Amino acid sequence: MSLTLADLGENQILEWLEKKFKPSRDVKMGIGEDCAVVRIGREEVTLKTDSMVEGRHFLREHPSRWVGWKAMARPLSDFAAVGAEPKWAMIAISLPRNLTRSYFLGLYGGVKRCAEEFGVEIVGGETSECPDRIVMSVVVVGQGGNCRRKSSRENDAIVVTGELGGSYKTGKHLRFRPRIREAKWLTRNYEITSMMDISDGLAIDLPRLVVREDFGFCVSLERIPVRKGFTLEAALKDGEDYELLFTVSPRDYESLEEGWKKMFPQIALTKIGYVRRNGSKSFSLVGYQHFVD
């Protein structure tokens, strides 16, 4: 019997794609990173695409302005994860023919509001019909971006912004703010050795950030910043937090923490552990994976 995508799971699919499509010399960052960075002549261009599917990422009952905001904010969160500056975007959208005009206008109102707030210009896209659901794909192009996954060093501090858990129940999965400004400040002032955004849950995303060869992590579960009213399990598994998860030299963390409190007093910053040789490779509780029940 042939294997299905459910048998493989998202991580194995991504590993296969990385092996299948080898990068050329003009690719600085490619498959497996939050954004791609490619060289065009003497310039480096940052690229990201992200999709939203009705029934998976949002429901028709959600306010359309927030669905549109999320569609734009998701790829911007990936730009934050690599420390890049978003500039232009293109929107491809497939819609049922019975969708109301007011819902359609709300979608693009949310897209526009998010794009304008983060300095992104909408320059094109594609509109087509889909018989039974809304599907939106956003391509963002920009500049910069040097933060990778799996480039941390032994004993680096593992740090997370904000609070985790309860994203769906609180509506944060629709109304989150991409940490573009915060990532710029971090990368301009400190040597951030690796970084990503938390989209599938800390239990899935932390191994994606630091686990390689002999390296793993040592995390104090009691230090994980759990959103009030939710559990540690929710903080590890719920996903759609869109907070920054990064590593930094332990000698730099104290200075970073002080500067952060002055710059972003309303946003928590928590050191949850360290990168360790022969550290843990996974949590017993795992987060969301596409194609896996």
PADO-389323 format. One line per 5 residues: number of its first residue (from 0); their letters; for each residue x, y, z of C-alpha. Coordinates in pm, 1 decimal. Example, Ala and Ser with C-alpha at 12.3 -4.5 7.8 and 13.67 -1.06 7.14 Angstrom:
residues 2
0 = as = 1230.0,-450.0,780.0 ~ 1367.0,-106.0,714.0
end
This chain:
residues 293
0 = msltl = 0.0,0.0,0.0 ~ 131.6,344.0,-93.4 ~ 227.9,582.6,183.7 ~ 11.2,890.0,225.2 ~ 105.4,1239.2,339.8
5 = adlge = -48.2,1150.3,676.1 ~ 204.3,865.9,707.2 ~ 490.9,1104.7,641.3 ~ 390.7,1420.2,828.9 ~ 500.3,1777.2,760.8
10 = nqile = 858.7,1743.9,887.0 ~ 941.4,1448.1,663.0 ~ 782.1,1621.1,364.6 ~ 999.7,1928.5,421.3 ~ 1310.7,1711.8,458.3
15 = wlekk = 1231.0,1544.8,126.0 ~ 1184.3,1881.2,-44.6 ~ 1518.5,2005.9,90.3 ~ 1693.9,1703.5,-60.0 ~ 1501.9,1724.2,-387.3
20 = fkpsr = 1567.6,2091.7,-463.1 ~ 1933.1,2177.4,-410.0 ~ 2009.6,2551.9,-389.9 ~ 2226.4,2725.3,-647.4 ~ 2508.0,2964.5,-560.0
25 = dvkmg = 2265.4,3256.8,-578.9 ~ 2051.9,3118.3,-294.5 ~ 2172.2,3247.3,42.0 ~ 1880.7,3099.6,238.0 ~ 1635.3,2849.6,91.9
30 = igedc = 1399.2,2562.9,174.1 ~ 1378.3,2497.5,548.0 ~ 1414.4,2862.2,651.9 ~ 1133.9,3104.6,734.4 ~ 1212.1,3309.5,421.6
35 = avvri = 1426.7,3263.6,114.1 ~ 1709.3,3508.1,44.5 ~ 1847.1,3514.0,-310.0 ~ 2109.7,3720.5,-489.9 ~ 2005.5,3911.7,-801.5
40 = greev = 2315.8,4079.3,-935.1 ~ 2466.9,4265.6,-642.0 ~ 2140.3,4281.2,-450.0 ~ 1993.1,4035.7,-201.8 ~ 1616.1,3988.9,-216.7
45 = tlktd = 1402.7,3828.2,55.0 ~ 1101.1,3619.0,-49.5 ~ 813.0,3457.4,135.0 ~ 479.4,3303.3,38.3 ~ 205.3,3192.2,274.7
50 = smveg = -141.9,3045.3,227.0 ~ -466.0,3063.2,424.4 ~ -733.1,2798.8,371.3 ~ -1088.5,2834.8,499.6 ~ -1165.5,2559.2,748.4
55 = rhflr = -799.4,2521.5,844.6 ~ -670.6,2871.0,924.3 ~ -1002.0,3054.3,966.7 ~ -1378.2,3007.9,957.0 ~ -1634.9,3197.0,749.5
60 = ehpsr = -1792.7,3316.8,1073.9 ~ -1475.5,3508.1,1166.7 ~ -1487.5,3881.1,1084.8 ~ -1352.7,3916.0,732.6 ~ -1138.0,4217.0,822.1
65 = wvgwk = -944.2,4000.9,1066.8 ~ -914.3,3715.4,817.1 ~ -758.9,3964.0,573.2 ~ -529.2,4098.4,845.3 ~ -408.8,3746.7,926.6
70 = amarp = -346.3,3662.4,560.5 ~ -107.6,3957.8,537.0 ~ 38.6,3923.7,885.4 ~ 146.4,3558.2,850.7 ~ 421.5,3615.4,591.3
75 = lsdfa = 524.1,3936.0,770.2 ~ 580.2,3728.6,1083.5 ~ 823.8,3516.6,880.8 ~ 1002.1,3832.6,768.9 ~ 1039.3,3921.5,1137.1
80 = avgae = 1177.0,3572.5,1202.7 ~ 1473.3,3631.6,971.5 ~ 1516.7,3999.6,1060.6 ~ 1414.0,4125.4,713.9 ~ 1234.1,4434.8,585.1
85 = pkwam = 912.0,4366.4,385.1 ~ 849.2,4596.4,88.0 ~ 595.3,4461.6,-163.8 ~ 320.9,4199.3,-170.1 ~ 101.4,4016.5,-420.7
90 = iaisl = -230.9,3853.9,-325.6 ~ -371.2,3544.8,-499.7 ~ -724.8,3466.2,-385.7 ~ -980.5,3201.7,-483.0 ~ -1341.8,3271.2,-383.7
95 = prnlt = -1686.3,3106.1,-405.7 ~ -1922.2,3290.8,-639.2 ~ -2184.0,3328.6,-364.0 ~ -1948.6,3524.5,-134.7 ~ -2105.2,3857.9,-37.8
100 = rsyfl = -1962.3,4187.4,-151.3 ~ -1933.9,4308.9,208.5 ~ -1725.8,4003.9,307.6 ~ -1498.2,4054.0,6.3 ~ -1446.2,4421.7,88.3
105 = glygg = -1377.4,4331.6,450.2 ~ -1106.9,4083.6,348.2 ~ -919.8,4339.6,143.8 ~ -977.1,4605.8,405.4 ~ -790.7,4387.5,656.2
110 = vkrca = -513.4,4314.7,407.2 ~ -473.5,4686.2,333.3 ~ -470.7,4789.6,697.9 ~ -198.7,4538.1,788.0 ~ 11.4,4616.6,480.0
115 = eefgv = -1.9,4992.0,541.4 ~ 83.9,4956.0,908.7 ~ 403.5,4767.3,824.7 ~ 503.3,4969.4,520.0 ~ 415.3,4710.6,254.8
120 = eivgg = 278.8,4805.6,-88.2 ~ 30.4,4573.0,-262.3 ~ 145.9,4554.4,-625.8 ~ -62.8,4278.9,-786.5 ~ -197.1,3927.0,-761.4
125 = etsec = -465.9,3697.8,-901.5 ~ -837.4,3644.1,-842.4 ~ -1016.4,3321.1,-936.9 ~ -1321.7,3114.7,-845.7 ~ -1319.9,2827.7,-597.3
130 = pdriv = -1649.0,2636.9,-558.7 ~ -1663.6,2580.8,-186.4 ~ -1410.5,2779.5,14.6 ~ -1181.2,3081.6,34.8 ~ -810.4,3029.4,-26.9
135 = msvvv = -567.3,3323.2,0.4 ~ -196.1,3316.5,-83.3 ~ 30.0,3613.5,-16.7 ~ 376.9,3662.2,-164.0 ~ 597.4,3920.1,8.9
140 = vgqgg = 923.9,4058.0,-130.9 ~ 1173.6,4263.9,64.2 ~ 1534.5,4303.4,169.4 ~ 1773.1,4189.2,439.4 ~ 1744.4,3883.4,657.0
145 = ncrrk = 2035.6,3697.2,810.4 ~ 1875.1,3499.7,1093.3 ~ 1859.9,3127.6,1026.8 ~ 1735.9,2823.2,1205.8 ~ 1984.2,2571.1,1345.8
150 = ssren = 2274.0,2817.5,1368.2 ~ 2278.9,2855.7,1746.6 ~ 2587.9,2775.1,1950.2 ~ 2641.7,2563.6,2258.3 ~ 2525.4,2738.6,2577.8
155 = daivv = 2330.0,3007.7,2390.6 ~ 2026.4,3128.6,2583.6 ~ 1686.4,3032.0,2438.4 ~ 1446.0,3326.1,2454.1 ~ 1079.5,3380.2,2364.9
160 = tgelg = 872.3,3697.7,2336.2 ~ 520.1,3742.8,2466.9 ~ 296.2,3469.6,2612.2 ~ 204.2,3132.6,2466.1 ~ -114.1,2926.6,2446.8
165 = gsykt = -482.5,2989.3,2387.8 ~ -441.4,3157.4,2050.6 ~ -770.9,3027.9,1910.5 ~ -977.8,3077.8,2222.4 ~ -857.3,3436.1,2267.2
170 = gkhlr = -868.7,3526.4,1897.6 ~ -495.6,3601.6,1888.9 ~ -454.5,3371.5,1588.1 ~ -642.4,3636.1,1386.3 ~ -536.7,3961.5,1552.1
175 = frpri = -168.8,3906.2,1626.9 ~ 87.9,4171.5,1538.1 ~ 397.6,4052.7,1348.7 ~ 708.6,4127.7,1554.8 ~ 873.2,4325.7,1272.3
180 = reakw = 976.3,4621.8,1488.1 ~ 1099.9,4401.2,1770.3 ~ 1304.3,4181.7,1535.0 ~ 1467.9,4486.8,1376.2 ~ 1573.0,4611.5,1717.4
185 = ltrny = 1707.2,4270.8,1819.7 ~ 1912.0,4212.2,1505.8 ~ 2051.9,4566.3,1492.7 ~ 2167.6,4568.3,1853.3 ~ 2261.5,4208.6,1935.6
190 = eitsm = 2411.8,3901.6,1774.9 ~ 2103.5,3684.6,1742.3 ~ 2246.2,3343.4,1655.8 ~ 1919.2,3185.9,1535.4 ~ 1555.1,3288.6,1520.0
195 = mdisd = 1207.8,3185.8,1399.5 ~ 844.5,3263.6,1477.0 ~ 624.7,3022.1,1674.0 ~ 344.9,2909.6,1444.3 ~ 303.9,2536.6,1514.8
200 = glaid = 361.7,2544.8,1891.0 ~ 677.4,2563.7,2101.6 ~ 699.6,2183.3,2126.6 ~ 732.8,2155.6,1747.7 ~ 917.2,2477.2,1673.4
205 = lprlv = 1195.2,2472.2,1935.1 ~ 1344.3,2148.3,1793.7 ~ 1320.0,2302.6,1445.5 ~ 1524.6,2596.5,1573.2 ~ 1809.6,2430.7,1759.8
210 = vredf = 1822.5,2050.6,1718.4 ~ 2104.3,1928.9,1493.9 ~ 2368.5,1657.3,1516.4 ~ 2479.0,1653.5,1883.4 ~ 2292.4,1970.5,1980.8
215 = gfcvs = 1962.0,1988.9,2164.6 ~ 1803.0,2198.5,2436.3 ~ 1761.8,2216.5,2811.6 ~ 1442.5,2402.2,2902.5 ~ 1286.4,2488.2,3239.1
220 = lerip = 918.0,2413.7,3189.2 ~ 821.8,2642.2,3476.9 ~ 980.2,2935.9,3289.8 ~ 770.8,2896.7,2975.0 ~ 546.0,3208.2,2958.2
225 = vrkgf = 196.2,3059.7,2969.4 ~ -92.4,3292.3,2885.3 ~ -314.5,3356.6,3187.9 ~ -603.9,3112.5,3206.5 ~ -429.5,2842.3,3002.4
230 = tleaa = -207.3,2543.2,3075.2 ~ 152.0,2451.1,3003.5 ~ 19.1,2194.3,2756.8 ~ -161.5,2472.1,2569.5 ~ 155.9,2683.0,2561.9
235 = lkdge = 348.2,2391.8,2411.7 ~ 87.8,2261.7,2168.8 ~ -166.4,2523.4,2060.9 ~ 46.0,2709.3,1806.0 ~ -46.0,3023.1,1608.6
240 = dyell = 128.5,3236.7,1870.7 ~ 348.6,3419.8,1616.9 ~ 595.1,3519.1,1887.0 ~ 970.5,3528.8,1826.5 ~ 1179.7,3234.6,1943.1
245 = ftvsp = 1553.6,3301.5,1929.8 ~ 1896.5,3226.0,2071.9 ~ 2160.9,3468.1,2189.9 ~ 2492.0,3448.6,2373.9 ~ 2427.9,3416.7,2751.0
250 = rdyes = 2670.0,3703.7,2816.0 ~ 2455.9,3929.9,2596.5 ~ 2121.8,3832.4,2745.1 ~ 2137.9,4052.1,3055.7 ~ 2201.9,4364.3,2845.5
255 = leegw = 1933.6,4256.6,2597.5 ~ 1680.1,4207.3,2874.8 ~ 1743.9,4557.7,3013.7 ~ 1718.3,4718.7,2671.1 ~ 1403.2,4524.8,2588.6
260 = kkmfp = 1223.7,4647.0,2900.7 ~ 1290.3,5006.8,2794.5 ~ 1195.6,4956.5,2429.1 ~ 900.9,4718.6,2464.0 ~ 768.4,4742.9,2821.4
265 = qialt = 432.1,4588.0,2729.0 ~ 580.2,4270.2,2577.4 ~ 724.2,3995.5,2796.2 ~ 1071.0,3856.3,2724.4 ~ 1160.6,3522.2,2883.6
270 = kigyv = 1474.6,3311.4,2888.3 ~ 1341.8,2955.5,2896.7 ~ 1664.5,2754.3,2872.0 ~ 1989.4,2690.1,2688.9 ~ 2128.9,2512.4,2385.8
275 = rrngs = 2323.8,2209.3,2507.0 ~ 2541.3,1949.7,2345.4 ~ 2357.7,1617.9,2384.3 ~ 2051.7,1807.2,2509.6 ~ 1689.6,1704.9,2458.1
280 = ksfsl = 1572.5,1658.4,2100.4 ~ 1198.2,1682.8,2158.1 ~ 916.7,1735.6,2407.6 ~ 683.1,1458.3,2517.3 ~ 400.5,1694.1,2415.0
285 = vgyqh = 412.0,1808.0,2053.3 ~ 245.9,2087.6,1861.1 ~ 55.5,2105.3,1534.8 ~ 179.3,1934.0,1219.4 ~ 10.5,1954.7,880.8
290 = fvd = -109.3,1620.0,739.3 ~ -104.8,1454.6,1084.6 ~ -421.6,1395.5,1289.2
end
